[in-house]
Amino acid sequence: DATDPMAERAATAAAKARSALDTTPTLLEKWDDFLHYINTANGLKARSDGEAILDSGVTPKALYKLTIERPKSLATLHKARKLADLKSLADKYLAAVEKGYIEWRSDPREIRNSILMIGKSLRGFQVGKARLKESGEYAIPQMMQYLIDEKTSPLLRQRIIMTLPDMGHQAVRAYSVALLAKDTKIVEIMANALYELQYPAALPRLREALLRKDLPKTTVKAIKAAIIACSPANKDLSGAPVAALFYQQAIKYYNRDDSLRPDPRFDDAFVWNWKAGTGLEQIAVPREILCDIYSMRMAKLTLGYDAKFSPAVPVWLAATSRREIYLPAGKTDPLWPNSKPKAAFYRLASSPQYLMLALTRAMNDNDVPLIKAIITSLGKNTGPSALTKPLPCGTQPLVDAMTYPERTVRYLAAETLATAMPATQYPGSISVMPILGDAIRQRGKKYCLLVANDPTTRNKLKAAIRNAGFEVIEQNDIAKLIVTATNAPGVDIVVTGPAAPYELVSNLLRRNMAFKYLPVMACKATPKARDYARKDGKSILHAPA
């Protein structure tokens, strides 16, 4: 039969179309070309190819996977940033890759595939383990589910157990909470993982686990070994009071100990709970407040084991207040819904002594927003006599606040004391009115009193002071120094030039109650000046370059 010319032409066209499809560059090939043109400084071609990849609708996760396939990709993109015509494009790629990394590491399907991979060949084990490490805390709940599931193969279960210590110190919070599991096999697995990690953060939960009466001897042995491994100097703390260990942990979290801080690369951090029947519960919270949340939790556990452990109360109050103060704008805390009372409610309901202790902690940390919040609450819930009553250690935190370097704190403390009108005299009462007078004169600006005789030096210092956001008040006549400072709208700091009589200026200021604690910065670093500054305690020495 004669061939149908129309059909033949159609077949030829289809073959050509298939051939064209077969030769279309893959995404990886396009990526290689893009990187090649960056490395050869062919900006025009690199921009064309790079924009074409973005215009193709490639996802951030696909871009991140390309950087895994080509490990030098990120270095090449950073090289592109140095080229004027590629900088903006390179920035787009770097932002997309970062987004893709976060999407990839948190994708439940990717995590599941990585877990299943470690249960296969040795090569799969190595690749899957590396991917799980990248997923970090996101991977832990699924790993735990496979450990709990009786259907999990022995090989996969053993490989997961081998991978647990490699998840890093961020996993310690999750493993520590998993010690609450009813299944003692899980408890033993977690204890062994914590033994390998050797982080002191696990100590309170490990010690708590020893209180259980249902643990086999092998599990108890594993827990005790982990306690020694996690303890400073490998001490055996298996008999230490549980409340004391939780309290120490509350303080470390409050102080944002380096070993307890969440990963700064990511916006979210995780709080962990153990749920009977479901395993680990992972709750994402803003990274900025994770340490405060855990400080609250550790303080509460302290009181749960010893209701008379009173030092935990001011820590809880301070952490609760700080969690609210430093919650980033636009973000929420899922553990503290709007239906729960604000931190001020707990401060107002608290004993004045606990508030005073919290105030002391806040001033030691130079946490001005927290200081103000506590002083405001003290003014509302504390009687006049309690405001000036010394703590058992002898300090008077609210009175001390009138000497705090930040003047708005001094004003608030003086106003609180003046409003309460204590019936008896107290140290510092003579400074209340001068501080309030200073508050009335100031107009919301920061002021620096400058003492510098040399005109050239004075002009340089004035420029630097103004750049720092201060208004400059000048007075080179030492005899008129106090009058100038008293009549000024407010003085936040005094700066003396290299040739100015720093020690004399400081002595004059310290004789006046209103300026007794005013910070002084001296632009000299002679032995005599250093000795005086050390005794003064409110001076800063800065030798000019």
C-alpha positions in Angstrom: 0.0 0.0 0.0 1.2 3.5 -0.7 2.2 5.5 2.3 -0.2 8.3 3.2 1.9 11.5 2.7 -0.1 13.3 5.4 0.5 10.6 7.9 4.2 10.4 7.1 4.6 14.1 7.5 2.8 14.0 10.9 5.0 11.2 12.1 8.1 13.1 11.1 6.9 16.2 12.9 6.2 14.2 16.0 9.7 12.6 15.9 11.3 16.0 15.6 9.2 17.2 18.6 10.3 14.2 20.6 13.9 14.8 19.6 13.6 18.4 20.7 12.2 17.4 24.1 14.9 14.8 24.5 17.6 17.5 24.1 16.0 20.1 26.3 18.6 20.8 29.1 17.7 19.6 32.5 17.4 21.9 35.5 20.8 20.7 36.8 22.4 21.3 33.4 21.0 24.9 33.3 22.3 25.3 36.8 25.8 24.2 35.7 25.7 26.6 32.9 24.7 29.5 35.2 27.5 28.7 37.6 30.0 28.4 34.8 29.2 31.9 33.5 29.6 33.3 37.0 32.9 31.7 37.4 34.1 33.0 34.0 32.8 36.5 34.9 30.5 36.5 31.9 27.9 38.7 33.6 25.6 39.1 30.6 25.2 35.4 30.0 25.1 34.5 33.7 22.2 37.1 34.2 20.3 35.7 31.2 20.6 32.1 32.3 20.0 32.9 35.9 16.8 34.9 35.2 15.6 32.2 32.9 15.8 29.6 35.7 13.9 31.9 38.1 11.3 32.6 35.4 10.7 28.9 34.8 8.9 28.7 38.2 11.5 26.7 40.0 10.7 26.3 43.7 13.0 27.3 46.5 13.3 23.7 47.6 14.4 22.6 44.1 17.0 25.3 44.2 18.3 24.1 47.6 18.5 20.6 46.2 20.7 21.9 43.3 23.2 23.3 46.0 23.3 19.8 47.4 24.1 18.3 44.0 26.7 21.0 43.4 28.4 21.7 46.8 30.3 24.7 45.5 27.1 26.5 44.4 26.9 28.8 47.5 30.5 29.9 47.1 29.8 30.7 43.5 26.7 32.7 44.3 28.7 34.7 46.9 31.3 35.4 44.2 28.4 36.7 42.0 27.5 39.2 44.7 30.9 40.9 44.1 30.0 41.6 40.5 27.9 44.8 40.2 25.6 43.5 37.4 24.9 40.2 39.3 24.6 41.2 42.9 20.9 41.7 43.0 20.3 38.4 41.1 22.7 36.5 43.5 20.9 38.0 46.5 17.6 36.6 45.1 19.1 33.2 44.7 20.7 33.2 48.2 17.4 34.2 49.8 15.5 31.5 47.8 18.1 28.8 48.7 17.8 29.7 52.4 14.0 29.5 52.1 14.3 26.2 50.3 16.6 24.8 53.0 14.0 25.6 55.7 11.2 24.0 53.6 13.3 20.9 52.8 14.6 20.3 56.3 11.0 20.6 57.8 9.2 18.7 55.0 7.6 15.6 56.7 7.9 13.6 53.5 11.6 14.3 53.1 12.1 13.4 56.8 10.2 10.1 56.3 12.3 9.3 53.2 15.5 10.0 55.1 14.4 7.8 58.0 13.5 4.9 55.7 16.8 5.4 53.9 18.9 4.7 57.0 17.3 1.3 57.3 18.7 0.2 53.9 22.3 -0.1 52.7 25.3 1.3 54.5 25.5 4.0 51.9 21.8 4.8 52.5 22.5 4.9 56.2 25.2 7.5 55.8 23.2 9.6 53.4 20.0 9.4 55.4 21.8 10.2 58.7 23.3 13.3 57.1 19.9 14.4 55.9 18.3 13.8 59.3 21.1 15.9 61.0 20.2 18.7 58.6 16.5 18.4 59.5 17.5 18.6 63.2 14.7 19.0 65.7 12.1 18.7 62.9 13.0 15.0 62.4 12.9 13.9 66.0 9.1 13.4 66.4 9.0 11.0 63.4 12.1 9.2 64.6 10.5 8.7 67.9 7.3 7.4 66.2 9.3 4.7 64.4 11.0 3.8 67.7 7.6 3.4 69.4 6.0 1.5 66.5 6.2 -2.3 67.0 6.1 -2.8 63.2 9.5 -1.0 62.7 12.1 -3.5 61.5 14.9 -4.3 64.0 17.5 -2.9 61.5 15.7 0.4 61.1 15.2 0.7 64.9 18.8 0.1 65.6 19.9 2.6 62.9 17.6 5.2 64.4 19.1 4.6 67.9 22.6 4.9 66.3 21.6 8.2 64.8 20.1 9.8 67.9 23.4 11.1 69.4 24.3 12.7 66.0 21.3 15.0 66.1 23.4 17.4 68.2 22.8 19.4 71.4 19.6 21.0 70.2 18.0 17.5 70.6 18.7 17.4 74.3 15.4 19.1 75.2 13.4 16.6 73.3 15.3 13.5 74.6 15.1 14.8 78.1 11.3 15.1 77.9 11.1 11.6 76.3 12.4 10.3 79.6 8.8 10.6 80.7 7.8 7.8 78.4 5.9 5.0 80.0 7.8 2.5 77.9 11.0 1.8 79.9 12.8 0.7 76.7 12.3 4.2 75.3 13.6 5.7 78.6 16.8 3.6 78.3 17.3 4.5 74.7 17.0 8.2 75.6 19.4 7.9 78.6 22.0 6.2 76.4 21.6 9.0 73.8 22.0 11.7 76.5 25.0 9.8 77.8 26.6 10.2 74.4 25.7 13.9 74.1 27.0 14.7 77.6 25.1 18.0 78.0 24.4 19.3 81.5 21.0 20.5 80.4 19.8 16.9 80.7 20.6 16.5 84.4 17.3 17.6 86.0 15.2 15.2 83.8 17.6 12.4 84.3 17.6 12.8 88.1 13.8 13.1 87.9 13.6 9.7 86.0 15.4 8.0 88.9 12.3 8.7 91.1 10.3 6.2 89.1 9.8 2.8 90.7 9.0 0.8 87.5 12.5 1.0 85.9 14.5 -2.2 85.2 18.0 -2.3 86.6 19.5 -1.9 83.2 17.6 1.3 82.7 18.5 2.7 86.1 22.2 1.9 85.3 21.9 3.7 82.0 20.4 6.8 83.7 23.0 6.9 86.4 25.8 6.6 83.8 24.2 9.5 81.8 24.0 11.6 85.0 27.7 11.2 85.6 28.5 11.9 81.9 26.4 15.0 81.9 27.6 16.4 85.2 30.4 18.9 85.6 33.7 17.1 86.4 31.7 13.8 86.0 30.2 14.0 89.5 27.6 11.5 90.6 24.5 13.7 91.1 22.1 10.7 91.2 21.3 11.6 94.8 21.1 15.4 94.4 17.8 17.2 95.2 15.6 17.3 92.1 14.2 20.7 92.9 17.8 22.2 93.2 18.7 20.8 89.8 15.6 22.2 88.2 16.3 25.6 89.8 19.9 25.7 88.5 18.5 25.0 85.1 15.9 27.8 85.5 18.7 30.2 86.2 20.8 29.0 83.3 17.8 29.5 80.9 17.1 32.9 82.4 20.7 33.9 81.8 20.5 32.6 78.3 23.4 30.2 78.8 25.2 29.7 75.4 24.6 25.9 75.6 20.9 26.4 75.9 20.2 29.0 73.3 18.2 28.0 70.2 19.8 27.9 66.7 20.1 31.6 65.7 19.7 30.8 62.0 16.0 30.1 62.3 13.0 32.2 63.4 11.3 29.4 65.4 12.5 27.2 68.2 10.8 24.2 69.9 9.2 23.5 73.2 8.7 19.8 73.8 6.1 17.8 75.7 5.5 14.1 76.1 2.0 12.9 75.3 1.0 9.4 76.3 0.0 7.4 73.3 1.4 9.8 70.7 4.9 10.5 71.9 6.8 13.7 71.5 4.8 16.9 70.9 6.7 19.7 69.2 5.5 23.3 69.6 7.1 26.0 67.6 7.6 29.4 69.4 9.5 32.5 68.5 13.2 31.9 69.0 13.6 35.1 71.0 11.4 33.8 74.0 12.4 30.2 74.1 14.8 30.6 77.0 12.2 32.6 79.0 9.6 29.9 78.4 12.0 27.2 79.6 13.1 29.3 82.6 9.4 29.5 83.6 9.0 25.8 83.1 12.1 24.9 85.1 11.1 27.3 87.9 7.6 25.7 88.0 9.1 22.2 88.2 11.3 23.4 91.0 8.3 24.4 93.0 6.5 21.2 92.0 9.1 19.2 93.8 9.7 21.6 96.7 6.9 24.1 97.3 9.1 25.9 99.8 11.9 26.6 97.3 11.1 30.3 97.3 14.0 31.6 95.1 12.2 30.0 92.1 9.3 32.4 92.5 11.1 35.7 91.5 12.8 33.8 88.6 9.4 32.7 87.3 8.0 36.2 87.7 10.9 37.8 85.9 10.9 35.2 83.1 7.1 35.5 82.6 7.4 39.3 82.3 10.4 39.1 80.0 8.7 36.5 77.8 5.9 39.1 77.2 8.2 42.1 76.8 10.5 40.5 74.2 7.9 38.6 72.2 8.6 40.0 68.7 6.0 42.4 67.2 3.5 40.5 65.1 4.2 37.1 66.6 2.3 35.1 69.1 3.2 32.6 71.8 1.0 29.5 71.3 1.7 28.4 74.9 0.2 31.7 76.2 -3.1 32.4 74.4 -4.9 35.8 74.9 -7.3 34.1 77.3 -4.5 33.8 79.9 -3.7 36.7 82.2 -1.0 39.1 81.3 2.3 39.1 83.2 1.2 42.2 85.1 -1.5 40.2 86.7 1.0 37.9 88.4 3.3 40.7 89.4 0.4 42.5 91.1 -0.6 39.3 92.9 2.9 38.7 94.0 4.5 39.3 97.4 6.6 42.6 97.4 9.6 40.7 98.5 9.5 38.5 95.4 9.1 41.6 93.2 12.1 43.2 94.8 14.2 40.1 94.2 13.0 40.1 90.5 13.9 43.8 90.4 17.4 43.1 91.7 17.9 40.5 89.0 16.6 42.9 86.3 19.0 45.6 87.4 21.9 43.3 87.5 21.1 42.3 83.9 20.6 46.0 82.9 17.2 44.9 81.5 15.6 48.4 81.4 12.1 47.3 80.0 11.8 44.7 82.7 13.0 47.1 85.4 10.3 49.5 84.5 7.6 46.9 84.4 8.5 45.7 87.9 8.7 49.2 89.4 5.3 50.0 87.9 3.8 47.0 89.6 5.5 47.8 92.9 3.9 51.2 92.8 0.5 49.6 92.5 0.6 46.6 94.9 3.1 47.6 97.6 2.6 49.6 100.7 5.0 52.5 101.6 6.9 50.6 104.3 7.5 47.6 102.1 8.9 49.8 99.3 11.9 50.7 101.4 12.1 47.6 103.6 15.5 46.0 103.2 15.7 42.5 101.8 17.3 39.8 104.0 20.6 40.4 102.2 20.4 44.1 103.3 19.7 45.7 99.9 16.8 48.1 99.0 16.2 47.5 95.3 13.7 50.3 94.7 15.9 52.8 96.5 18.9 51.5 94.6 17.0 52.1 91.3 17.2 55.8 91.9 21.0 55.5 91.2 20.5 53.5 88.0 22.4 54.8 85.0 19.3 55.0 82.8 17.6 58.2 83.9 14.0 57.1 83.1 14.5 54.3 85.6 15.7 56.8 88.2 12.6 59.0 87.5 10.2 56.1 87.8 11.8 54.9 91.0 11.7 58.4 92.6 8.1 58.9 91.4 7.0 55.6 92.9 8.6 56.4 96.3 7.3 60.0 96.3 3.8 58.9 95.5 3.9 56.2 98.3 5.2 58.7 100.9 7.0 56.3 103.3 6.5 57.5 106.9 10.1 56.9 107.9 13.4 58.1 106.5 15.4 55.8 104.3 18.8 56.0 102.6 18.6 58.1 99.5 15.4 59.8 100.5 17.1 63.2 100.1 17.7 62.5 96.4 14.0 62.0 95.5 13.2 65.6 94.9 16.3 66.5 92.9 15.6 63.5 90.6 12.0 64.5 90.2 13.1 68.1 89.4 15.4 66.7 86.8 12.5 64.7 85.4 10.3 67.8 85.1 13.1 69.7 83.2 14.0 67.0 80.7 12.1 67.0 77.4 12.6 63.4 76.2 16.1 64.1 74.8 19.4 62.6 76.0 22.0 65.2 77.2 25.8 65.0 77.6 27.7 67.5 79.7 31.1 68.0 77.9 34.2 69.3 79.6 37.1 69.8 77.2 39.5 72.8 77.1 41.2 72.3 73.7 38.9 73.6 70.9 40.0 71.0 68.3 39.4 68.1 70.7 36.1 69.7 71.9 34.8 69.9 68.3 35.7 66.3 67.6 34.0 65.1 70.8 30.9 67.2 70.1 30.5 65.6 66.7 30.9 62.1 68.1 28.5 62.8 71.0 25.9 64.1 68.6 26.3 61.1 66.3 25.5 59.0 69.4 22.2 60.8 69.7 23.0 63.2 72.6 22.4 66.9 72.9 25.7 68.6 74.0 25.9 70.9 77.0 29.4 72.5 77.3 31.1 73.9 80.4 34.8 74.3 80.7 34.8 76.4 83.8 35.0 73.9 86.6 33.7 76.4 89.1 30.4 76.6 87.2 30.1 72.8 86.5 27.5 72.0 89.1 25.4 75.1 88.4 25.4 74.1 84.7 24.4 70.5 85.4 21.7 71.5 87.8 20.1 74.0 85.4 20.3 71.7 82.4 17.2 69.9 81.1 18.8 66.7 82.2 22.2 65.1 82.2 22.7 61.4 81.2 26.5 61.3 81.0 29.5 63.5 81.5 32.5 63.4 79.0 35.8 64.9 79.9 38.5 65.6 77.3 42.1 64.3 77.5 43.4 67.5 79.1 40.4 68.1 81.4 40.8 67.4 85.1 38.7 64.2 85.2 39.3 63.4 88.8 38.3 66.9 89.9 35.1 66.8 87.8 34.1 63.5 89.2 34.8 64.6 92.8 32.6 67.7 92.3 29.8 65.6 90.9 29.9 62.9 93.5 29.5 65.5 96.3 26.1 66.5 94.9 23.3 63.9 95.6 21.7 64.5 92.2 24.9 63.5 90.4 26.3 61.0 92.8 25.8 58.1 90.4 26.0 59.9 87.1 28.2 58.1 84.6 31.5 59.9 83.6 33.5 59.0 80.5 37.1 60.2 80.6 39.2 60.4 77.4 42.3 59.3 79.2 43.8 56.1 80.5 46.7 57.1 82.8 47.5 55.0 85.8 46.1 57.7 88.1 42.8 57.9 86.1 42.5 54.1 86.1 43.0 53.9 89.8 40.4 56.6 90.4 37.9 55.0 88.0 38.2 51.7 89.8 37.3 53.3 93.1 34.6 55.5 91.6 32.7 52.6 90.0 30.7 54.8 87.7 33.4 55.9 85.3 34.4 54.8 81.9 37.9 55.3 80.5 38.4 55.7 76.8 41.9 56.5 75.5 41.7 58.6 72.3 43.1 56.9 69.2 
